[in-house]
């Protein structure tokens, strides 16, 4: 059976710029930090995705905007991939890295729900990875519709999660993911301690 990796997408300081507008789920970074603590304690893989925009006016173009937020700052030895488009699989060595390290499950969190998180989750699912998207560890911003009306971030967030769930991934809360992690680790420890497994 393959391994599970926590993948954090674009948790960068540039998303604090007011140009993005009104954001939902202010607890996303707190939940990301919780996931990181447990993932590191379990010694499972953590992968950080950083976006470097090619748009000269983007807050994600250069420092300080491209820097990781404190809650998601990589620790020594954790893998970092830099992308320039929405999907973390395009123009990076991400897929090859996952295959070579026997990673079959991705637990995805980060920014933003409807752009880079959604695009990466969809592609991961199409590539055959088992994907869990953490609903309260991602967020997005209000957007203006083609009719000129503003669409609330919460509505965009919920609709995209609903569209992804059971089609490209499973959508779970941070609490549910941590329960699954604890159960998985307990099973692994029990299997390691069972002499019959090694006969």
C-alpha positions in Angstrom: 0.0 0.0 0.0 1.3 3.5 -0.8 1.9 6.4 1.5 -0.1 9.5 2.3 1.4 13.0 1.8 0.1 16.3 3.1 0.2 18.9 0.3 -0.1 22.6 1.1 -0.9 24.8 -1.9 0.1 28.5 -2.1 -0.1 29.3 1.6 1.8 32.5 0.9 1.9 36.0 2.3 0.8 37.5 -1.0 -2.8 36.4 -0.3 -2.9 38.8 2.6 -2.9 41.7 0.0 -6.2 43.6 0.1 -6.4 43.5 -3.7 -8.0 40.0 -3.5 -11.1 41.3 -1.8 -13.2 39.7 0.9 -12.1 36.2 2.0 -13.9 33.4 3.8 -12.8 30.9 6.4 -10.3 33.0 8.5 -9.5 29.8 10.4 -7.9 28.1 7.3 -4.3 28.9 8.4 -4.9 27.7 11.9 -6.2 24.4 10.6 -3.3 24.1 8.2 -1.0 24.5 11.2 -2.8 21.7 13.0 -2.5 19.4 10.1 1.3 20.2 9.9 1.9 19.5 13.5 0.3 16.0 13.3 1.8 15.2 10.0 5.3 16.0 11.2 4.8 14.1 14.4 3.7 11.0 12.4 6.8 11.4 10.2 4.8 11.4 7.0 5.6 13.3 3.9 4.8 17.1 3.6 4.9 18.8 0.3 4.8 22.6 -0.1 3.6 24.2 -3.4 4.6 27.8 -4.0 3.1 30.0 -6.7 5.3 32.5 -8.6 3.1 34.5 -10.9 4.2 35.7 -14.3 1.9 38.7 -13.9 4.1 41.7 -13.0 1.2 43.2 -10.9 0.5 40.1 -8.9 1.3 40.0 -5.1 2.6 36.5 -5.8 5.2 37.8 -8.3 8.1 38.4 -5.9 9.1 39.0 -2.3 7.6 39.4 0.2 4.4 38.0 -1.4 5.9 34.7 -2.5 7.1 33.9 1.0 5.2 31.2 2.9 3.0 32.2 5.7 4.4 31.5 9.2 1.7 28.8 9.8 2.9 26.8 6.7 6.7 27.5 6.7 8.6 24.5 5.4 10.7 22.6 7.9 14.1 21.2 6.9 13.9 18.3 4.5 10.3 19.0 3.4 9.8 19.1 -0.4 9.0 22.4 -2.2 7.7 22.7 -5.7 7.3 26.1 -7.5 4.6 26.5 -10.1 3.6 29.3 -12.5 0.1 28.1 -13.4 -2.9 26.8 -11.4 -2.1 23.1 -11.3 0.8 22.0 -9.2 1.4 19.1 -11.7 2.2 21.4 -14.7 5.8 22.4 -15.2 7.0 20.8 -12.0 8.4 17.4 -11.1 5.5 16.7 -8.6 4.0 13.6 -10.3 7.4 12.0 -10.7 8.3 12.8 -7.1 5.0 11.2 -5.8 5.4 8.1 -8.0 9.1 7.6 -7.0 8.2 7.9 -3.3 5.3 5.5 -3.5 2.8 8.2 -2.5 -0.7 7.2 -3.5 -2.8 9.5 -1.3 -2.8 13.2 -1.1 -4.3 15.3 1.6 -4.7 18.8 0.1 -5.2 22.2 1.8 -4.3 25.8 1.0 -5.3 28.7 -1.3 -7.5 29.2 -3.1 -10.4 26.8 -3.1 -11.7 27.5 -6.6 -8.4 28.1 -8.4 -5.1 26.3 -7.6 -6.6 24.0 -4.9 -9.4 22.8 -7.2 -7.3 22.5 -10.3 -4.6 20.5 -8.5 -7.2 18.2 -6.8 -9.0 17.6 -10.1 -5.7 16.7 -11.9 -4.5 14.5 -9.0 -7.8 12.6 -9.1 -7.5 12.1 -12.8 -3.9 10.9 -12.4 -5.2 8.1 -10.1 -4.2 9.5 -6.7 -6.6 9.1 -3.8 -7.3 12.7 -2.8 -8.7 14.2 0.4 -9.5 17.9 0.3 -9.7 19.5 3.7 -12.7 21.8 3.6 -11.9 24.1 6.6 -8.1 24.3 5.7 -8.8 26.1 2.4 -10.4 29.4 1.5 -11.2 31.8 -1.3 -12.3 35.3 -2.1 -15.4 37.1 -3.3 -15.6 37.3 -7.1 -17.6 39.3 -9.6 -19.8 37.2 -11.9 -20.2 37.7 -15.6 -23.4 39.5 -14.8 -21.6 42.1 -12.8 -22.9 40.8 -9.4 -20.6 40.0 -6.6 -20.5 36.3 -5.5 -19.7 35.8 -1.8 -16.6 33.7 -1.0 -18.6 31.3 1.1 -20.8 30.5 -1.8 -17.9 29.9 -4.2 -16.2 27.8 -1.5 -19.2 25.6 -0.8 -20.1 25.1 -4.5 -16.5 24.1 -5.5 -16.3 21.6 -2.6 -19.6 20.1 -3.6 -18.5 19.8 -7.2 -15.2 18.1 -6.2 -16.6 15.7 -3.6 -17.1 12.1 -4.6 -15.9 12.9 -8.2 -12.3 14.0 -7.8 -11.8 13.6 -4.1 -13.3 13.1 -0.6 -14.0 16.4 1.2 -13.3 16.1 4.9 -12.8 18.5 7.8 -9.5 18.9 9.6 -10.9 17.0 12.6 -12.0 14.1 10.4 -8.6 13.9 8.7 -6.8 13.8 12.0 -9.1 11.0 13.2 -8.3 9.0 10.0 -4.6 9.7 10.5 -4.7 8.4 14.1 -6.6 5.3 13.0 -4.2 4.6 10.2 -1.1 5.0 12.4 -2.7 2.7 15.0 -3.2 0.1 12.3 0.4 0.4 11.1 1.7 0.0 14.7 -0.5 -3.0 15.3 0.7 -4.6 12.0 4.3 -4.0 12.9 3.8 -5.6 16.3 2.0 -8.7 15.0 4.5 -11.5 14.6 2.3 -13.2 12.0 2.9 -10.3 9.6 6.6 -11.0 9.5 6.4 -14.8 9.0 
